[in-house]
Amino acid sequence: MSNLPNCPECKSTYTYEDRGLLICPECGFEWSPGEEASAQEELVVRDANGTVLADGDSVTVIKDLKVKGSSSALKIGTKVKNIRLVEGDHNIDCKIDGFGAMKLKSEFVKKNG
C-alpha cells in the first residue's frame, strides 16, 4: 500500500502517480507532489467589508438572521469565536452560545479587529 496523499479537490483516497504527477481517477485532478499544501490554502473567504478571514478568527454578526428550526433569531452584534472556514454557500462553521453548531455566510459577518 502506498503513502500517496488524498486528492486535494475531491478528497479521494484512490490517487496514483504517473510520470511525476499525482492523479485522481475519480475527478481527474492532476498535481505535483509538493502542491498539496498550496491547494488547501486557495480558499479565500471575505467578510462583509472585504477583509480576508482565516480559521480561528472572531467575527460579529451584522444582521439579524433567522435560524432554521428555531423560533428565535441570531441578533445583530452576536460575537462568534474560533470560526472554521469551509467550502460552499455557507462558508463558516462555528459554535454559537445558545444555538450550538451552525453554518454562516461570510457576507453577514465582520471580522473583529
DSSP file (Angstrom, degrees, kcal/mol; ACC not computed):
  #  RESIDUE AA STRUCTURE BP1 BP2  ACC     N-H-->O    O-->H-N    N-H-->O    O-->H-N    TCO  KAPPA ALPHA  PHI   PSI    X-CA   Y-CA   Z-CA
    1    1 A M              0   0    0      0, 0.0     2,-0.1     0, 0.0     0, 0.0   0.000 360.0 360.0 360.0 133.0    0.0    0.0    0.0
    2    2 A S        -     0   0    0      1,-0.1    14,-0.0     2,-0.0     0, 0.0  -0.438 360.0-130.8 -88.9 163.1    1.4    3.4   -1.0
    3    3 A N        +     0   0    0     -2,-0.1    -1,-0.1     2,-0.0     0, 0.0  -0.228  51.0 149.4-104.3  41.6    1.5    6.5    1.1
    4    4 A L        -     0   0    0     11,-0.2    11,-0.1     9,-0.1    -2,-0.0  -0.497  48.2-111.0 -75.7 145.4    0.1    8.9   -1.5
    5    5 A P        -     0   0    0      0, 0.0    10,-0.2     0, 0.0    -1,-0.1  -0.295  33.9 -97.9 -72.7 159.9   -1.9   11.8   -0.3
    6    6 A N        -     0   0    0      1,-0.1     7,-0.2     8,-0.1     6,-0.1  -0.344  52.7 -83.5 -69.0 158.0   -5.7   12.2   -0.9
    7    7 A C     >  -     0   0    0      5,-2.2     4,-1.6     1,-0.1    -1,-0.1  -0.455  31.4-144.1 -63.8 129.9   -6.9   14.3   -3.8
    8    8 A P  T  4 S+     0   0    0      0, 0.0    -1,-0.1     0, 0.0    -2,-0.1   0.730  96.2  47.3 -69.1 -20.4   -7.0   18.0   -2.8
    9    9 A E  T  4 S+     0   0    0      3,-0.1    -2,-0.0     1,-0.1    -3,-0.0   0.948 133.1   7.1 -84.5 -56.1  -10.1   18.5   -4.9
   10   10 A C  T  4 S-     0   0    0      2,-0.1    -1,-0.1    19,-0.0    -3,-0.0   0.429  90.8-123.4-112.7  -0.6  -12.4   15.7   -4.0
   11   11 A K     <  +     0   0    0     -4,-1.6    -5,-0.1     1,-0.2     2,-0.0   0.656  50.6 165.5  67.3  18.5  -10.5   14.0   -1.1
   12   12 A S        -     0   0    0      1,-0.1    -5,-2.2    -6,-0.1     3,-0.3  -0.352  35.2-150.6 -65.0 145.1  -10.5   10.7   -2.9
   13   13 A T  S    S+     0   0    0     -7,-0.2     2,-0.2     1,-0.2    -1,-0.1   0.460  79.9  85.6 -93.1  -3.4   -8.1    8.1   -1.5
   14   14 A Y        +     0   0    0      2,-0.0    -1,-0.2    -7,-0.0     2,-0.1  -0.114  58.5 142.5 -93.3  36.6   -7.5    6.4   -4.9
   15   15 A T        -     0   0    0     -3,-0.3     2,-0.3    -2,-0.2     9,-0.2  -0.394  26.6-172.3 -75.9 154.9   -4.7    8.6   -6.1
   16   16 A Y  E     -A   23   0A   0      7,-2.2     7,-3.1    -2,-0.1     2,-0.4  -0.951  21.4-116.2-142.9 163.9   -1.8    7.3   -8.2
   17   17 A E  E     +A   22   0A   0     -2,-0.3     2,-0.3     5,-0.2     5,-0.2  -0.848  29.7 171.9-106.4 137.4    1.5    8.6   -9.5
   18   18 A D  E >   -A   21   0A   0      3,-2.8     3,-1.7    -2,-0.4    -2,-0.0  -0.913  69.6 -21.3-147.3 116.7    2.2    8.8  -13.2
   19   19 A R  T 3  S-     0   0    0     -2,-0.3     3,-0.1     1,-0.3    -2,-0.0   0.861 127.4 -47.4  54.0  42.2    5.3   10.5  -14.7
   20   20 A G  T 3  S+     0   0    0      1,-0.3     2,-0.3    12,-0.0    -1,-0.3   0.414 119.2 103.9  85.1  -2.9    6.0   12.6  -11.6
   21   21 A L  E <   -A   18   0A   0     -3,-1.7    -3,-2.8    11,-0.1     2,-0.4  -0.839  66.4-132.3-109.7 149.7    2.4   13.8  -11.3
   22   22 A L  E     -AB  17  31A   0      9,-3.3     9,-2.2    -2,-0.3     2,-0.4  -0.849  29.0-165.8 -95.7 138.4   -0.2   12.6   -8.8
   23   23 A I  E     -AB  16  30A   0     -7,-3.1    -7,-2.2    -2,-0.4     7,-0.2  -0.967  17.8-146.3-131.5 140.3   -3.6   11.9  -10.4
   24   24 A C     >  -     0   0    0      5,-2.1     4,-1.7    -2,-0.4    -9,-0.2  -0.927   5.2-162.3-103.6 119.6   -7.1   11.3   -9.1
   25   25 A P  T  4 S+     0   0    0      0, 0.0    -1,-0.1     0, 0.0   -10,-0.1   0.693  86.5  56.7 -74.7 -16.3   -9.1    8.8  -11.1
   26   26 A E  T  4 S+     0   0    0      1,-0.1   -11,-0.0     3,-0.1    -2,-0.0   0.907 126.5  11.6 -82.9 -42.7  -12.4   10.0   -9.6
   27   27 A C  T  4 S-     0   0    0      2,-0.1    -1,-0.1   -15,-0.0    -4,-0.0   0.547  95.3-122.9-112.4 -10.2  -12.3   13.7  -10.5
   28   28 A G     <  +     0   0    0     -4,-1.7     2,-0.2     1,-0.3     0, 0.0   0.540  54.1 155.3  83.4   6.5   -9.4   13.8  -13.0
   29   29 A F        -     0   0    0     -5,-0.1    -5,-2.1    -6,-0.1     2,-0.4  -0.473  23.8-163.6 -71.9 137.0   -7.4   16.4  -11.0
   30   30 A E  E     +B   23   0A   0     -7,-0.2     2,-0.3    -2,-0.2    -7,-0.2  -0.960  15.9 159.7-121.3 140.6   -3.6   16.3  -11.5
   31   31 A W  E     -B   22   0A   0     -9,-2.2    -9,-3.3    -2,-0.4     5,-0.0  -0.987  40.4-102.1-154.4 159.4   -1.0   18.0   -9.3
   32   32 A S    >   -     0   0    0     -2,-0.3     3,-2.2   -11,-0.2     4,-0.3  -0.548  41.4-110.0 -80.6 150.8    2.7   17.8   -8.4
   33   33 A P  G >  S+     0   0    0      0, 0.0     3,-0.6     0, 0.0    -1,-0.1   0.770 116.4  51.0 -55.3 -29.1    3.7   16.1   -5.2
   34   34 A G  G 3  S+     0   0    0      1,-0.2     4,-0.3     2,-0.1     3,-0.3   0.460  94.0  75.6 -87.0  -0.5    4.6   19.4   -3.4
   35   35 A E  G <>  +     0   0    0     -3,-2.2     4,-2.0     1,-0.2    -1,-0.2   0.514  63.6  92.7 -91.2  -5.3    1.4   21.2   -4.3
   36   36 A E  H <> S+     0   0    0     -3,-0.6     4,-1.3    -4,-0.3    -1,-0.2   0.909  87.9  48.1 -57.6 -43.7   -1.0   19.6   -1.8
   37   37 A A  H  > S+     0   0    0     -3,-0.3     4,-1.0     1,-0.2    -1,-0.2   0.898 111.7  48.8 -65.5 -40.8   -0.4   22.2    0.9
   38   38 A S  H  4 S+     0   0    0     -4,-0.3     4,-0.3     1,-0.2    -1,-0.2   0.825 105.5  58.6 -70.8 -29.1   -0.9   25.2   -1.5
   39   39 A A  H >< S+     0   0    0     -4,-2.0     3,-0.9     1,-0.2    -1,-0.2   0.856 103.4  53.1 -66.7 -33.6   -4.1   23.7   -2.9
   40   40 A Q  H >< S+     0   0    0     -4,-1.3     3,-0.7     1,-0.2    -1,-0.2   0.815 105.4  54.9 -68.7 -29.9   -5.6   23.7    0.6
   41   41 A E  T 3< S+     0   0    0     -4,-1.0    -1,-0.2     1,-0.2    -2,-0.2   0.434  81.3  89.4 -86.2   0.5   -4.8   27.4    1.0
   42   42 A E  T <   +     0   0    0     -3,-0.9     2,-0.6    -4,-0.3    -1,-0.2   0.704  59.6 102.2 -71.9 -19.0   -6.6   28.5   -2.1
   43   43 A L    <   -     0   0    0     -3,-0.7     2,-0.5    -4,-0.2    42,-0.1  -0.546  52.5-176.7 -69.9 112.8   -9.9   29.0   -0.2
   44   44 A V        -     0   0    0     -2,-0.6     2,-0.5    10,-0.0    10,-0.1  -0.963   2.7-174.9-116.2 119.3  -10.2   32.8    0.3
   45   45 A V  E     -C   53   0B   0      8,-0.6     8,-3.4    -2,-0.5     2,-0.3  -0.953   4.0-165.5-116.8 130.5  -13.2   33.9    2.4
   46   46 A R  E     -C   52   0B   0     -2,-0.5     6,-0.2     6,-0.2    -2,-0.0  -0.885  13.4-131.9-116.5 146.9  -14.0   37.6    2.8
   47   47 A D    >   -     0   0    0      4,-2.4     3,-1.6    -2,-0.3    63,-0.2  -0.107  46.8 -78.9 -81.7-172.0  -16.4   39.2    5.3
   48   48 A A  T 3  S+     0   0    0     61,-2.7    62,-0.1    58,-0.5    59,-0.1   0.758 132.9  48.9 -62.3 -26.1  -19.0   41.9    4.5
   49   49 A N  T 3  S-     0   0    0     60,-0.3    -1,-0.3     2,-0.1     3,-0.1   0.433 121.0-104.4 -93.5  -0.9  -16.3   44.6    4.4
   50   50 A G  S <  S+     0   0    0     -3,-1.6     2,-0.3     1,-0.3    -2,-0.1   0.511  71.3 145.8  90.7   5.3  -13.9   42.6    2.2
   51   51 A T        -     0   0    0      1,-0.1    -4,-2.4    -5,-0.0    -1,-0.3  -0.595  54.1-114.5 -76.8 134.9  -11.5   41.6    4.9
   52   52 A V  E     -C   46   0B   0     -2,-0.3     2,-0.3    -6,-0.2    -6,-0.2  -0.521  31.0-148.5 -71.9 131.8   -9.9   38.2    4.5
   53   53 A L  E     -C   45   0B   0     -8,-3.4    -8,-0.6    -2,-0.3     2,-0.3  -0.687  12.3-167.5 -99.4 154.7  -11.0   35.7    7.1
   54   54 A A    >   -     0   0    0     -2,-0.3     3,-1.9   -10,-0.1    29,-0.2  -0.929  37.0 -79.3-135.8 160.3   -8.9   32.8    8.5
   55   55 A D  T 3  S+     0   0    0     -2,-0.3    29,-0.2     1,-0.2    27,-0.1  -0.349 117.0  26.7 -57.2 137.0   -9.6   29.8   10.6
   56   56 A G  T 3  S+     0   0    0     27,-3.5    26,-0.6     1,-0.3    -1,-0.2   0.319  89.4 135.6  92.0  -8.2   -9.7   30.7   14.3
   57   57 A D    <   -     0   0    0     -3,-1.9    26,-2.3    26,-0.2     2,-0.4  -0.222  51.7-127.9 -67.5 162.2  -10.8   34.3   13.7
   58   58 A S        -     0   0    0     54,-0.3    54,-2.7    23,-0.2     2,-0.3  -0.935  30.4-177.6-109.9 138.5  -13.6   36.0   15.8
   59   59 A V  E     -DE  80 111C   0     21,-2.7    21,-3.3    -2,-0.4     2,-0.4  -0.863  20.1-136.1-132.5 165.3  -16.4   37.7   13.9
   60   60 A T  E     -DE  79 110C   0     50,-2.6    50,-2.1    -2,-0.3     2,-0.3  -0.982  25.3-118.9-123.7 135.9  -19.6   39.7   14.7
   61   61 A V  E     - E   0 109C   0     17,-2.5    16,-3.0    -2,-0.4    48,-0.2  -0.552  22.2-167.7 -72.3 133.3  -23.0   39.2   13.0
   62   62 A I        +     0   0    0     46,-2.3     2,-0.3    -2,-0.3    14,-0.1   0.358  66.6  38.0-106.5   4.6  -24.0   42.4   11.2
   63   63 A K  S    S-     0   0    0     45,-0.5     2,-0.2    12,-0.2    -1,-0.1  -0.992  89.3 -99.6-152.8 143.8  -27.7   41.5   10.5
   64   64 A D        -     0   0    0     -2,-0.3     2,-0.4    12,-0.1    11,-0.2  -0.510  45.8-161.0 -63.2 129.2  -30.5   39.7   12.4
   65   65 A L  E     -F   74   0D   0      9,-2.8     9,-3.2    -2,-0.2     2,-0.2  -0.959  15.5-129.4-121.4 130.8  -30.6   36.2   10.9
   66   66 A K  E     -F   73   0D   0     -2,-0.4     2,-0.6     7,-0.2     7,-0.2  -0.559  23.0-140.1 -72.8 139.3  -33.4   33.7   11.1
   67   67 A V    >   -     0   0    0      5,-0.8     3,-1.9     3,-0.2     2,-0.1  -0.910  17.0-123.1-106.8 120.7  -32.3   30.3   12.4
   68   68 A K  T 3  S+     0   0    0     -2,-0.6     3,-0.1     1,-0.3     5,-0.0  -0.385  96.1  15.6 -61.8 131.2  -33.9   27.3   10.6
   69   69 A G  T 3  S+     0   0    0      1,-0.2     2,-0.3    -2,-0.1    -1,-0.3   0.527 110.9  93.6  84.1   5.7  -35.6   25.1   13.1
   70   70 A S    <   -     0   0    0     -3,-1.9    -3,-0.2     2,-0.1    -1,-0.2  -0.966  66.8-144.6-131.8 147.9  -35.6   27.7   15.9
   71   71 A S  S    S+     0   0    0     -2,-0.3     2,-0.2    -3,-0.1    -1,-0.1   0.659  84.0  71.0 -83.1 -15.3  -38.2   30.2   17.0
   72   72 A S  S    S-     0   0    0     -5,-0.1    -5,-0.8    -6,-0.0     2,-0.3  -0.619  75.4-133.0-100.4 162.4  -35.5   32.7   17.9
   73   73 A A  E     -F   66   0D   0     -2,-0.2     2,-0.7    -7,-0.2    -7,-0.2  -0.756  22.4-108.8-111.0 157.4  -33.2   34.7   15.6
   74   74 A L  E     -F   65   0D   0     -9,-3.2    -9,-2.8    -2,-0.3     2,-0.1  -0.789  47.3-135.5 -83.0 116.3  -29.5   35.3   15.7
   75   75 A K    >   -     0   0    0     -2,-0.7     3,-1.6   -11,-0.2   -14,-0.2  -0.354  17.8 -95.4 -82.1 153.4  -29.3   39.0   16.7
   76   76 A I  T 3  S+     0   0    0      1,-0.2   -14,-0.2   -14,-0.1    -1,-0.1  -0.379 111.1  33.1 -59.7 139.5  -27.1   41.7   15.2
   77   77 A G  T 3  S+     0   0    0    -16,-3.0    -1,-0.2     1,-0.3     2,-0.2   0.385  78.3 148.6  91.7  -3.4  -23.9   42.2   17.3
   78   78 A T    <   -     0   0    0     -3,-1.6   -17,-2.5   -17,-0.1     2,-0.4  -0.484  41.9-137.2 -65.7 128.6  -23.6   38.5   18.3
   79   79 A K  E     -D   60   0C   0     -2,-0.2     2,-0.5   -19,-0.2   -19,-0.2  -0.738  16.4-165.0 -92.6 136.0  -20.0   37.6   18.6
   80   80 A V  E     -D   59   0C   0    -21,-3.3   -21,-2.7    -2,-0.4     2,-0.3  -0.984   7.6-159.6-122.9 123.5  -18.7   34.3   17.2
   81   81 A K        +     0   0    0     -2,-0.5    14,-0.5    14,-0.4   -23,-0.2  -0.702  61.6  12.1-103.7 154.1  -15.3   33.0   18.3
   82   82 A N  S    S-     0   0    0    -26,-0.6    -1,-0.2    -2,-0.3   -24,-0.2   0.916  75.8-169.3  54.1  59.8  -13.0   30.5   16.7
   83   83 A I        -     0   0    0    -26,-2.3   -27,-3.5    -3,-0.2     2,-0.4  -0.341  11.9-146.5 -75.4 160.4  -14.6   30.1   13.3
   84   84 A R  E     -G   93   0E   0      9,-2.3     9,-3.4   -29,-0.2     2,-0.3  -0.999  13.5-134.8-129.1 128.2  -13.6   27.4   10.8
   85   85 A L  E     +G   92   0E   0     -2,-0.4     2,-0.3     7,-0.2     7,-0.2  -0.650  29.2 170.9 -87.1 136.6  -13.7   28.1    7.0
   86   86 A V        -     0   0    0      5,-1.9     2,-0.2    -2,-0.3    -2,-0.0  -0.903  34.9 -99.8-136.0 163.7  -15.3   25.6    4.7
   87   87 A E  S    S+     0   0    0     -2,-0.3     2,-0.2   -44,-0.0     3,-0.2  -0.544  75.4  60.0 -82.7 153.7  -16.2   25.5    1.0
   88   88 A G  S    S-     0   0    0     -2,-0.2     3,-0.1     1,-0.2    -2,-0.1  -0.658  99.0 -57.0 124.4-178.8  -19.8   26.0    0.0
   89   89 A D  S    S+     0   0    0      1,-0.3     2,-1.0    -2,-0.2    17,-0.3   0.928 131.6  46.9 -65.9 -47.9  -22.5   28.6    0.2
   90   90 A H  S    S+     0   0    0     -3,-0.2    -1,-0.3    15,-0.1    15,-0.3  -0.820  77.5 176.1 -94.3  96.0  -22.4   28.8    4.0
   91   91 A N        +     0   0    0     -2,-1.0    -5,-1.9    -3,-0.1     2,-0.4   0.241  48.9  75.2 -97.4  13.3  -18.7   29.0    4.3
   92   92 A I  E     -GH  85 104E   0     12,-1.7    12,-2.5    -7,-0.2     2,-0.4  -0.985  56.6-165.6-126.3 122.9  -18.2   29.5    8.0
   93   93 A D  E     +GH  84 103E   0     -9,-3.4    -9,-2.3    -2,-0.4     2,-0.3  -0.884  29.3 143.6 -99.4 136.2  -18.6   26.7   10.6
   94   94 A C  E     - H   0 102E   0      8,-2.4     8,-2.9    -2,-0.4     2,-0.4  -0.968  47.0-118.2-159.4 171.8  -18.9   27.8   14.2
   95   95 A K  E     - H   0 101E   0    -14,-0.5     2,-0.5    -2,-0.3   -14,-0.4  -0.994  27.0-163.8-120.4 130.0  -20.5   27.2   17.6
   96   96 A I  E >>  - H   0 100E   0      4,-2.4     4,-3.2    -2,-0.4     3,-2.4  -0.957  27.3-110.9-118.5 129.0  -22.7   29.9   19.0
   97   97 A D  T 34 S+     0   0    0     -2,-0.5    -2,-0.0     1,-0.3     0, 0.0  -0.328 105.5  15.4 -56.5 130.2  -23.7   30.1   22.6
   98   98 A G  T 34 S+     0   0    0      1,-0.1    -1,-0.3    -2,-0.0     0, 0.0   0.228 130.5  51.9  89.1 -13.9  -27.4   29.4   22.9
   99   99 A F  T <4 S-     0   0    0     -3,-2.4     2,-0.2     1,-0.2    -2,-0.2   0.649  88.1-151.6-122.0 -31.8  -27.6   28.0   19.4
  100  100 A G  E  <  +H   96   0E   0     -4,-3.2    -4,-2.4     2,-0.0    -1,-0.2  -0.587  56.7   6.0  91.2-155.2  -24.9   25.3   19.1
  101  101 A A  E    S+H   95   0E   0     -6,-0.2     2,-0.3    -2,-0.2    -6,-0.2  -0.395  76.3 164.0 -67.9 138.9  -23.2   24.3   15.9
  102  102 A M  E     -H   94   0E   0     -8,-2.9    -8,-2.4    -2,-0.1     2,-0.4  -0.990  35.3-133.2-154.9 155.5  -24.1   26.5   12.9
  103  103 A K  E     -H   93   0E   0     -2,-0.3     2,-0.3   -10,-0.2   -10,-0.2  -0.954  27.3-172.2-113.0 136.4  -23.1   27.4    9.4
  104  104 A L  E     -H   92   0E   0    -12,-2.5   -12,-1.7    -2,-0.4     2,-0.4  -0.889  25.4-119.1-124.8 155.6  -23.0   31.1    8.4
  105  105 A K    >   -     0   0    0     -2,-0.3     3,-1.7   -15,-0.3   -15,-0.1  -0.794  22.6-133.9 -89.8 137.7  -22.5   33.0    5.2
  106  106 A S  G >  S+     0   0    0     -2,-0.4     3,-1.4   -17,-0.3   -58,-0.5   0.726  99.8  71.7 -66.1 -21.2  -19.5   35.3    5.3
  107  107 A E  G 3  S+     0   0    0      1,-0.3    -1,-0.3   -60,-0.2   -60,-0.1   0.609  95.5  53.9 -71.0  -9.9  -21.5   38.2    3.8
  108  108 A F  G <  S+     0   0    0     -3,-1.7   -46,-2.3   -47,-0.0   -45,-0.5   0.190 103.4  63.7-109.1  15.8  -23.4   38.5    7.1
  109  109 A V  E <   -E   61   0C   0     -3,-1.4   -61,-2.7   -48,-0.2     2,-0.4  -0.925  60.5-152.0-133.7 160.0  -20.3   38.9    9.4
  110  110 A K  E     -E   60   0C   0    -50,-2.1   -50,-2.6    -2,-0.3     2,-0.2  -0.988  30.4-108.0-129.9 145.6  -17.5   41.3   10.0
  111  111 A K  E     -E   59   0C   0     -2,-0.4     2,-0.4   -52,-0.2   -52,-0.2  -0.452  31.3-120.2 -71.8 137.5  -14.1   40.4   11.4
  112  112 A N              0   0    0    -54,-2.7   -54,-0.3    -2,-0.2    -1,-0.1  -0.664 360.0 360.0 -78.8 132.6  -13.3   41.6   14.9
  113  113 A G              0   0    0     -2,-0.4    -1,-0.1   -54,-0.0   -54,-0.1   0.455 360.0 360.0 -60.0 360.0  -10.3   43.9   15.0
